Amino acid sequence: MTAAKIGIIGGSGLYQMPELTEIDEIEVETPFGRPSDKFVLGTLEGERVAFLPRHGVGHRFTPTELPFRANIY
């Protein structure tokens, strides 16, 4: 798996990116616990990118519940 050059922490409008190819999802554990959701890795216009849904798929976390430190670790 090639490392991502670009990281995106985004909202619900980015769950489905039709331009993203070679998609893989990974779960990670950090010293601060788990991030909001799985990271979605893929290729966008020839570059490897990683996307993390800020509130989790289905908007599971309110703004005050977000695992900020785990999300950016």
C-alpha positions in Angstrom: 0.0 0.0 0.0 1.4 3.4 -1.0 1.3 6.1 1.6 -1.1 9.0 1.1 0.4 12.4 0.2 -2.7 14.3 1.0 -5.0 13.9 4.1 -8.5 15.2 4.2 -10.7 15.5 7.3 -14.1 16.2 5.9 -17.8 16.2 6.4 -20.7 14.2 5.2 -20.6 15.7 1.7 -17.4 13.8 1.0 -18.5 10.3 1.9 -18.9 9.3 -1.7 -16.2 10.7 -4.1 -16.8 9.2 -7.5 -13.4 10.4 -8.7 -11.6 8.3 -6.1 -10.2 5.0 -7.4 -8.2 2.1 -5.9 -10.1 2.5 -2.6 -9.1 0.8 0.6 -10.4 1.3 4.1 -8.2 0.9 7.2 -8.9 1.1 10.9 -6.2 2.6 13.1 -5.5 2.8 16.8 -3.6 5.8 18.2 -2.3 6.6 21.6 -5.4 8.8 21.9 -7.8 6.0 21.0 -9.6 5.4 17.7 -10.3 8.2 15.3 -13.9 9.2 14.3 -14.1 6.3 11.7 -12.0 4.2 9.3 -9.6 6.0 6.9 -10.6 5.8 3.3 -7.4 5.6 1.1 -7.6 6.0 -2.6 -6.2 7.6 -5.7 -7.5 11.0 -6.9 -6.1 12.5 -10.1 -3.0 10.3 -9.8 -2.2 11.2 -6.1 -2.8 9.0 -3.1 -5.1 10.6 -0.6 -6.5 9.6 2.8 -10.0 10.8 3.9 -11.4 10.7 7.4 -15.1 11.6 8.1 -14.8 14.1 10.9 -18.1 13.1 12.6 -17.9 9.4 11.5 -20.2 7.8 8.9 -23.8 8.5 9.9 -22.7 11.5 12.0 -22.0 9.5 15.1 -20.1 12.2 17.0 -21.4 15.7 17.9 -18.8 18.5 17.7 -18.1 18.2 21.5 -17.6 14.5 21.3 -15.1 14.4 18.4 -11.9 12.5 19.2 -9.8 15.4 17.9 -6.4 14.2 19.1 -6.9 10.7 17.6 -8.1 12.3 14.3 -4.9 14.2 13.8 -2.3 11.9 15.3 
